[in-house]
Amino acid sequence: MPHPLLTTIIQDKNNLILNEGRQESLDDLVDYLLHRLSQDDKASILFVCTHNSRRSQFSQVWAQFAADHFDLAVECFSGGTEVTACNPRTIASLNRSGLNIEGKEEGDDNPRYLVSSEESEHGIELYSKLVDNPVNPTNNFAAVMTCDHADKNCPTIFGAERRIPIRYEDPKAFDNGPQEAVMYDNRSRQIATEMFYVMKKTKEALLPSKH
């Protein structure tokens, strides 16, 4: 069965109302997925932010599970321009949304977490890594820039067919404050909603070609 957050998004159509500027960026990603799926029957997305700690991790998780929900051959990855760690607040928020979290090969500086959903065959390993880490795609992928800093300071993502800015506000600003959990959950939900929109629209565009 779908995990709780995607179930809520499916049921609440108001969550799919997007302003014109964001819809344009999201539709650019839809167009890329349709192009790649028509060429190779599969597509890859690399989500990029500076530290690969919060926004790019949320994006990888929700895009992958949304793609799986719609049975799309889309693989999602993430990376940064610096290595830090997948922030534990990111993991806590994903756990609150109903995803399964397991610690894996934990280290002092950059622990690894395995995130899974009962609906998806994918178990996603989250840890901070560079964009050119060997686990990430090297060609035929879209680079989605999720923060201003990475977009400005990483002018070239080698191997990317397309570079698409889909930027999100950083929940880090609320760390250690009374709104921390709420703001992380809000950002997670926004990203989940928008990735659901992308995969839903991609699936709907592909349906006529299958008849």
N, C-alpha and C positions, 0 to 999 in steps of 0.2 A: 504494500500500500504506500501511497506517497507520503513523504515526511511532512510534518505539521505545517511548516512555513509555506511550501509550495501548494499544499492543499488550501491554505487560507488565500493565497494569491489567485488560485484557480477560481475559488468561490466568490471573491470580491473583485468584480470587474472594474471598480473605481481605481484600483491600484494600477491598472494598465493605461490610465490617462496620463499622457506625457506632454510636456511643453514642446513647442515646435523645434527649438534648438537641440534639445536632447534627442528627440525623435529622429532628427536628421542624422546625427552621429550613429545612433543605433541602427538606422536603416542602412548606413554605409556598411556596417558589419553584416547585416542580412544579405546585402548585395554580394559581399565577398564570399559568404558561405554558399550562396546559390551558385556563384561562379565556380568555386572549387569543387563543390559536390557534383556539379555537372561534368567537370573534367575528370575527376579521379574517384568519385563516389566516396570521398572522405575529405575532411577539412581539419586544420589545426589552428588554434588561437593561442598566442602567447601574451598574457597580461603582464604589464610592466609598471612598477613603481620603484621609487628610489631604493628602499630598503627591503622590498619583498617581505613585508611584515604584516600589513593590514589589508589595504584596499585590493592589491593584486591577488592576495590569498583568498579573500572573500569572492573576488571575481572568478578565479579559477574554479572554486568549489561550486558556486551557484550556476555558472555557465555549464559545467560538466553535468551536474545533476539535472538541469533543465534540458540539455541535449538528450540525456538518457531518457527522460520522461517522454520526449517526443520521438524517441527511437531514431535519432539522427547520428550519423557516423562522424561525429565531431569530437576531437580530442583537445583538451584544454590544459594549458601549462601556465607557469608564472615565473618571473625572474626580476632581478633588480640591477641597479648600477653599483650597489654595494651589498655586501653580505652582513647581516645582523642576526636576526632570529625571527621566526614567526611569533609575533607577540602573543603571550598567553591570554590576553584579553580577547584577541581574535578567536582563539580556540574556545574560550569560555562562552562567547556569544554564539558560535556555531553549535556548541553543546546545548545551550538554552533553546535553540531553534528546533531541536529534536534529532540532530545528527549524532551518530555514534563516534566517539573519540577514543582512540587508544594511543598510549605513548609507545614510541618505537625508537630504539637506539638512542635513548636520551643522553645528551651531553650537557656540559655546564653552559656552553655558549649558544649552541644552535640545535636544540632538541628537535627530534622528528616526531610527527604525529600522523596517525593513520585515521582519516575521516571517511566514514561510509554511511550509506543510506540503505534501508531495507529494499527500496525500489530499484536501486542501481547496482549493476555488476561491478562498477568501478569502486575501488578503494583508493583514495587520493592521499598521497604522502605529502605532507606540508612541512617545509623547512625553508629557510632563507637561502637563496642561491642567485648567482649571476645569470644574466640573460643568456650567456653562452655556455651555461652548464651543460654537460653531455646529455642530461635527461631531456633537455629542451630541443625543439625542432631546429633544424639548420637551414631549411629551405621550404618553400611552398607553405607559408603560414602568414596569418595576419598578426601584426604587433598592435595590441590595444594599450594605449598609454593612459593609465588611470590616475596620474597626478601631474601637476604642472611642472614640478622640478625635474622629473625624469624626462618629460616631453621636451623641455628646454635644454637639458644637459646631456641628453643621449641622442644626438642628431641622426645617428645611423644605427639601425638594428639589422645587422648583416643577415641576409637570407630572407628577410621579410618581403613578401609580395606587396603588401599594403600596410600602411601605418594609419591607425585610426585613433584619434583622441576621444576617449570617453572618461572624463575626469570626475573624481569624487572628492568631497571635502574629507579631510583627515580626522578621524575620531580621536586621534592622539591628543588633540587639544583638550580633551575632557578626562585624560588619565588622572587617576587619584582624586577625582572630584565626585560630588554627589550624583552627577548625571552620567557618570562613566558607562555603566551598563546600558542605560537607556540609549545613549548616543551610539554606542557600538551596535546595539541591536537595530537601531534606526538605519544606520549605514548598511548593515548586512541585509536588511529587508529591502532597502532601495535597490541595492545591487541585484538581489534575487529577483525582484520585480522586473528590472530592466533586462536581465538575462533571460527571464521567462518570456518577455515580449519578443526578444530576438529569435529565440528558438521556435516559439509558436508561429511567428510570421514566416520564418524559413520553412517550417513544415507545411504550412498552408500553401505557400507558393510552389512547393514541390508536388503536391497532391495531384493537380491536373495532368502532369506529365506521366503519371503512373497508370492512367486509364487508357 
